Amino acid sequence: MNKLTAGDYTVFVVYFLIVAIYGLWVYRRKRNADATSKDYFLAEGSLTWWAIGSSLIASNISAEQFVAMAGNGFTMGLAISAYEWMAALTLVIVAVFFIPVYLRNKIFTMPQFLSQRYNDTVAMIMAVFWLLLYVIVNLTSILYLGAIAVNGISGINFNLCLIALAVFAVIITLGGMKVIGFTDVIQVFFLVLGGLVTTYIAVTQVSEHFGGHGFMDGLQFMYSKYNDHFHMILKKDNPSFIDLPGLTVLLGGMWIVNLNYWGCNQYITQRALGANLKTARGGILFAAFLKLMMPLIVVLPGIAAYVLYKQSVFPSEMMGSLKDNHDKAYPVLLNLLPAGFKGLSFAALTAAVVASLAGKANSIATIFTLDIYKKKLVPNAPDRKLVTVGKIAVVVAMILGVVISPFLGIDKKGGFTFIQEYTGFVSPGIFAMFILGFFWKKASSNAALFATIGGFILSVVFKFLPKVMDLSFLYPSGFAVKSKDSGLYEIPFLDRMGFVFILCIIGMWIISTIDHAKGKQTNGLEVDSSMFKTSNSFAVGSLFICGILVALYTLLW
């Protein structure tokens, strides 16, 4: 039944009160600093390593993981975990090479980096790009998928769920980054605890269905009877190959997805930019360890739901719901949980959605206020005015998200794929612009403009190329797959991202070389090799993460 018992509501209310009271305490304790815009948007110097790590994960893990990634686990199995496990290694790279550059050059927003490294034109174009991307793709997806889940679990009206999640997130966001950062510690606690409980009960139910006893028996039954859902590298004949094209997850576009998301994304880097290097690196390494366990929480339940679905364990109305939309796998699974445990899992899901919404809204407010309002509209605005404008931006962004999210067709494409593919239209150009901006002082502003605009245009061209050209000749190489929807041979979007990234790098090199020959000056950043040295403890932790990843891919290839 998609309804909550009194015990479930009690657990949820306890979660809500803990977050609200702790958030209010943090806000009151720090309110004297609220007049400082950097303090409000970045929590400058206030977040500890464990708060930074928790906030990174709470902001990242949301409905797109709990709902959409579980849906992909239902459809394609453990392979979708590549996004999580590759992210752990990516976080180590970001901590070593990206964060020192930002902190040494006193960079607090991504448009500020572009302005400082290239020029104001590039920065303003990208500020607008990011705002549109965050509002139209990310914020709306999180809201919509979160509302689907809450509606599926509780039976509460879908539109009311949308509004309630938005209001809860706004309440937290208006307190600023300090409130978000420290309440995220609680959110992560509920997220991990509730997620693990859901996984344990789901796998145990698989075990009971096949006559086994306990969690490990359930895992064994799942692995032996549905082994096709336990491979990390998909073959060309797999229907999901177009979403995860084989070795591309290790050697191609997956790196662009992850490095751009974790290293060039205001939404994520903002958590670490208010700290010193040691604290920031510690927080990012902590987040990397948490990332390793996320498939256990968000993918394994989707596989368990698939097994129970194939065994016709669910009631008939749930079977029909799953057949129509695999993103309902997690909500359907939660409806099998006992009273109280269902409330805990419901709280975990809500924590993930609200924390991610709050982080996204804060990043939208930061970019709009510091990079558009202060730079172009009211340059002399006092700090208190900037904080007020930021709060207004939060409310406006959330209202827009509520209004437009039902009209984007998120449920038809699959939530996780929707987010990754449409973010991928701008990711290759952005990452090319950042990586050359970091480490090649000759990269020019004209080259950056090419990557910004040209990268987007190239992504669109590759997306629609199959409609005007037969790409079947690419099939033997694996760079084209026959789409089950259109019947055309299409380039998987991860491969498209890789091709566009290479073209952007080549284009930037040619344009920058020409500009340099003409004597045009570039604004190189302060970078030296000593910035990238790490502590012994960080090095040991990083090697441990790499060892776990090698073991996982060796075992589950």
ZIGI-V650720 format. One record per pair of residues at least 24 apart in sequence whose C-alpha atoms are under 10 Angstrom apart, sorted by the first residue. I is the first residue (numbers start at 1). J is the second residue. Records with the same first field share a line. If there is no record, write none. Layout:
BEGIN
I: J  J
END
This chain:
BEGIN
1: 152  153  154  155  315  317  318  332  334  335  336
2: 150  151  152  153  154  155  156  318  331  332  334  335  336
3: 150  151  152  153  154  155  156  335  342
4: 153  154  155  156  335  339  340  342  343  346
5: 154  338  339  340  342  343
6: 339  340  343
7: 338  339  340  341  342  343  344
8: 154  338  339  340  341  342  343  344  345  346  347
9: 154  339  340  342  343  344  346  347
10: 340  343  344
11: 339  340  341  342  343  344  345  346  347
12: 340  342  343  344  345  346  347  348  350
13: 343  347
14: 344  347
15: 186  187  190  343  344  347  348  350  351
16: 168  187  347  350  351
18: 183  186  187
19: 172  179  182  183  184  185  186  187  351
20: 168  171  172  179  183
21: 183
22: 179  182  183  186
23: 171  172  173  175  178  179  180  181  182  183  184  186
24: 171  172  175  179  183
25: 179
26: 175  178  179  180  181  182  183
27: 172  174  175  176  177  178  179  180
28: 175  179
30: 175  178  179
31: 175  176  178
34: 175  176  178  383  384  387
35: 382  383  384  385  386  387  388
36: 382  383  384  385  386  387
37: 176  366  369  370  382  383  384  385  386  387  388  390
38: 108  176  177  274  366  370  383  386  387
39: 176  177  178  274  383  387
40: 173  174  175  176  177  178  179  362  366  383  384  386  387  390  391
41: 108  109  173  175  176  177  178  270  271  274  362  363  365  366  367  369  370  386  387  390
42: 108  109  176  177  178  181  270  271  272  273  274  275  362  363  366
43: 176  177  178  179  180  181  270  271  272  273  274  275
44: 108  177  178  271  272  273  274  275  276
45: 178  272  273  274  275  276  279
46: 177  178  181  182  274  275
47: 177  178  181  182  271  272  274  275  276  279  280  283
48: 181  182  272  275  276  279  280  282  283
49: 272  275  276  278  279  280  281  282  283  284  285  286  287
50: 181  182  185  279  280  282  283  284  285  286  287
51: 178  180  181  182  183  184  185  186  188  271  272  279  283  286  287
52: 181  182  184  185  269  270  271  272  273  274  275  279  280  281  282  283  284  285  286  287
53: 181  184  185  188  271  272  279  280  281  282  283  284  285  286  287  288  289  290
54: 181  182  183  184  185  186  187  188  189  271  283  284  286  287  290
55: 177  180  181  182  183  184  185  186  187  188  268  271  272  283  284  287  355  356  359
56: 181  184  185  188  262  267  268  269  270  271  272  283  284  286  287  288  290  291  355  356  359
57: 184  185  187  188  191  268  284  286  287  288  290  291  294  352  355  356
58: 180  181  183  184  185  186  187  188  189  191  192  287  351  352  353  354  355  356  357  358  359
59: 180  181  184  187  188  267  268  271  351  352  353  354  355  356  357  358  359  360
60: 261  262  267  268  291  352  353  355  356  357  359  360
61: 142  188  191  291  294  298  349  351  352  353  355  356
62: 141  142  143  145  146  191  298  348  349  350  351  352  353  354  355  356  357
63: 141  142  143  144  145  146  147  148  149  298  327  349  350  351  352  353  354  356  357  415  416
64: 138  141  142  143  144  145  146  298  327  352  353  356  414  415  416  417  418  419  420
65: 142  145  294  295  297  298  299  349  352  353  415  416
66: 145  146  149  191  195  294  295  297  298  299  301  302  327  329  330  331  348  349  350  352  353  416
67: 142  145  146  148  149  298  299  302  326  327  328  329  330  331  349  414  415  416
68: 141  142  145  146  149  298  299  302  326  327  328  329  330  411  414  415  416  417  418  419
69: 295  298  299  300  301  302  326  327  329  330  414  415  416  417
70: 295  297  298  299  300  301  302  303  304  305  306  326  327  328  329  330  331  416
71: 298  299  301  302  303  305  306  322  325  326  327  328  329  330  414  415  416
72: 240  243  298  299  302  303  326  327  329  414  415  416  417
73: 229  230  295  298  299  300  301  302  303  304  305  306  326  327  329  330
74: 229  299  300  301  302  303  304  305  306  307  309  322  326  327  328  329  330
75: 229  239  240  302  303  306  326  327  329
76: 228  229  230  231  232  234  238  239  240  241  243  244  299  302  303  306
77: 226  227  228  229  230  231  232  234  240  299  300  302  303  304  306
78: 228  229  230  231  232  233  295  296  299  300  302  303  556
79: 228  229  230  231  232  233  234  240  244  246  249  295  299  556  557
80: 229  231  232  233  234  240  243  244  249  295  299  416
81: 232  292  293  294  295  296  298  299  300
82: 232  233  244  249  250  254  295  553
83: 244  249  254  255  257  258  291  295
84: 258  288  290  291  292  293  294  295  298  299
85: 288  289  290  291  292  293  294  295  545  546  548  549  552  553
86: 249  250  254  255  257  258  259  288  291  292  546  549
87: 254  255  257  258  259  261  262  287  288  291  292
88: 258  262  284  285  286  287  288  289  290  291  292  293  542  545  546  549
89: 255  258  259  285  288  289  291  292  542  543  545  546  549
90: 255  256  257  258  259  260  261  262  263  288
91: 258  259  261  262  263  281  284  285  286  287  288  289  291  542
92: 281  284  285  286  287  288  289  538  539  541  542  543  545  546
93: 259  262  263  284  285  542
94: 258  259  260  262  263  264  269  281  284  285
95: 262  263  272  277  278  280  281  282  283  284  285  532  534  538
96: 277  281  284  531  532  533  534  538  539
97: 263  438  439  529  531  532  533
98: 259  262  263  264  269  434  435  438  531  532
99: 263  264  269  272  273  276  277  280  281  284  531  532
100: 273  276  277  278  280  281  527  528  530  531  532  533
101: 277  438  439  525  526  527  528  531  532
102: 263  269  272  273  277  438  525  526  527
103: 272  273  274  275  276  277  280  531
104: 276  277  525  526  527  531
105: 525  526  527
106: 273  274
107: 270  273  274
108: 266  269  270  272  273  274  366  367  370
109: 264  265  266  267  269  270  273  363  366  367  370  371
110: 263  264  265  266  267  269  270  367  371  434
111: 266  367  370  371  372
112: 367  370  371
113: 264  434  437  438  525
114: 433  434  437  445  448
115: 371  445  523
116: 523  524  525
117: 434  437  438  441  443  444  445  448  522  523  524  525
118: 433  437  443  444  445  446  447  448  449  522  523  524
119: 444  445  446  448  449  522  523
120: 371  375  445
121: 445  446  449
122: 445  446  447  448  449  450  451  452  453
123: 371  372  448  449  452
124: 371  372  375  376
125: 449  452  453
126: 426  430  449  452  453
127: 364  367  368  371  372
128: 367  368  371  372
129: 426  452
130: 265  266  267  363  364  367  368  423  426
131: 363  364  365  367  368  397
132: 364
133: 364  419  422  423  426
134: 266  267  360  361  363  364  397  401  423
135: 360  361  364  397  398  400  401  404  405
136: 397  400  401  404  405  408
137: 401  405  408  410  418  419  420  422  423
138: 356  357  360  401  405  418  419  420  422  423
139: 166  356  357  358  359  360  361  364  397  398  400  401  402  405
140: 357  397  398  400  401  402  403  404  405  406  407  408  410  419
141: 357  401  405  406  408  409  410  411  415  416  418  419
142: 352  353  354  356  357  360  401  405  415  416  419
143: 353  354  356  357  398  401  402  405  406
144: 401  402  404  405  406  407  408  410  411  415
145: 327  328  353  405  406  410  411  414  415  416
146: 349  350  352  353  354  357
147: 350  353
148: 327  328  331  411
149: 327  328  329  330  331  332  334  346  349  350  353
150: 331  346  347  349  350
151: 331
152: 318  321  328  329  330  331  332  333  334  335
153: 328  330  331  332  333  334  335  336  342  343  345  346
154: 331  334  335  342  343  346
159: 402  403  406
162: 401  402  403  405  406
163: 398  399  401  402  403
164: 354
165: 350  351  353  354  357  398  402
166: 353  354  357  358  361  395  397  398  399  401  402
167: 354  395  398  399
168: 350  353  354  355  357  358
169: 351  353  354  355  356  357  358  359  360  361  394  395  398
170: 354  357  358  361  362  391  394  395  397  398
171: 354  358  394  395
172: 354  355  357  358  359  362
173: 354  355  357  358  359  360  361  362  363  365  390  391  394  395
174: 358  361  362  387  388  390  391  392  394  395
175: 362  391
176: 358  359  362  387  390  391
177: 270  271  274  358  359  362  363
178: 271
179: 358
180: 271  355  356  358  359  362
181: 271  355  358  359
183: 351  355
184: 351  352  354  355  356  358  359
185: 355
186: 351  355
187: 347  348  349  350  351  352  353  354  355  356
188: 290  348  351  352  355
189: 348  351
190: 344  345  346  347  348  349  350  351  352
191: 297  344  345  346  347  348  349  350  351  352  353
192: 290  293  294  296  297  298  345  348  349  351  352
193: 297  344  345  347  348
194: 297  341  342  343  344  345  346  347  348  349  351
195: 294  296  297  298  301  344  345  346  347  348  349
196: 293  294  296  297  298  300  301  345  348
197: 297  337  341  342  344  345  348
198: 297  298  300  301  330  333  334  336  337  341  342  344  345  346  348
199: 296  297  298  299  300  301  302  304  333  334  345
200: 296  297  300  301
201: 301  304  333  334  336  337  338  341
202: 300  301  302  303  304  305  308  333  334  336  337
203: 300  301  303  304  305  307  308
204: 304
205: 304  305  308  313  336  337
206: 304  305  307  308  311  313
207: 304
209: 308  311  313
210: 311
218: 304
219: 300  304
221: 307
222: 300  303  304  306  307  308
223: 303
225: 307
226: 303  304  306  307  310
229: 300  303  306  307
230: 300  303  555  556  557
231: 553  555  556  557
232: 552  553  554  555  556  557
233: 553  556  557
234: 557
235: 478
236: 475  476  477  478  479  480  481  482
237: 481  482
239: 481  482  483  484
240: 481  483  484  492
241: 478  480  481  482  483  492
242: 478  479  480  481  482  483  484  489  490  491  492  493  494  495
243: 417  420  421  481  491  492  493  494  495
244: 492  493  494  495
245: 478  479  480  481  491  492  493  494  495
246: 478  479
247: 478
248: 478  479  492  494  495  498
249: 494  495
251: 498
252: 494  495  496  497  498  499
253: 424  428  492  493  494  495  496  497  498  499  500  501
254: 493  494  495  497  498
255: 494  497  498
256: 424  427  428  429  430  431  432  494  497  498  501
257: 420  421  423  424  427  428  431  494  497  498
258: 427
259: 427  431  435
260: 424  426  427  428  429  430  431  432  434  435
261: 423  427  431
263: 431  434  435
264: 427  430  431  433  434  435
265: 363  427  430  431
266: 359  360  362  363  364  366  367
267: 356  359  360  361  362  363  364  366  367
268: 359  360  363
269: 363
270: 359  362  363  366
271: 359  363
277: 531  534
278: 534  535  538
281: 534  535  538
282: 535  537  538  541
285: 538  539  541  542  545
286: 541
288: 541  542  545
289: 541  542  544  545
292: 545  548  549  552
298: 330
299: 330
301: 329  330  333  334
302: 326  327  328  329  330  333
303: 329  330
304: 329  330  333
305: 329  330  331  332  333  334
306: 333
308: 333
309: 333
324: 411  412
325: 411  412  413  414
326: 411  412  414  415
327: 411  412  413  414  415  416
328: 411
357: 398
358: 394  398
360: 394  397  398
361: 390  391  393  394  395  396  397  398
362: 390  391  393  394  397
363: 390  394
364: 390  393  394  397
365: 389  390  391  392  393  394  395  396  397
366: 390  391  393  394
367: 393
368: 393  394
369: 393
417: 493
420: 493  494
421: 463  492  493  494  496  497
422: 459  493
424: 456  459  493  494  496  497  498  500
425: 455  456  457  458  459  460  462  463  493  496  497  500
426: 451  452  453  454  455  456  457  458  459  460  497  500  501
427: 451  452  455  456  459  497  500  501
428: 452  455  456  458  459  496  497  498  499  500  501  502  503  504  505
429: 453  454  455  456  457  458  459  497  500  501  502  503  504  505  508
430: 455  456  501  504
431: 501  504  505
432: 500  501  502  503  504  505  506  507  508
433: 501  504  505  508
435: 505
436: 505  508  509
437: 522  523  524  525
438: 524  525  526  527
439: 524  525  526  527  528
440: 509  524  525
441: 512  521  522  523  524  525  526  527
442: 508  509  512  513  515  516  520  521  522  523  524
443: 508  509  510  511  512  513  515  516  521  522  523  524
444: 508  509  511  512  513  514  515  516  520  521  522  523  524
445: 508  511  512  515  520  521  522  523
446: 508  511  512  515
447: 504  505  506  507  508  509  510  511  512  513  514  515
448: 504  505  507  508  511  512
449: 508
450: 504  505  507  508  511
451: 500  501  503  504  505  506  507  508
452: 504
454: 500  503  504  507
455: 497  500  501  502  503  504  505  507
456: 500  504
457: 500
458: 496  497  499  500  501  503  504
459: 493  496  497  499  500  501
460: 496
461: 496  500
462: 490  491  492  493  495  496  497  499  500
463: 490  491  492  493  496
464: 490  491
465: 489  490  491
466: 490  491
END
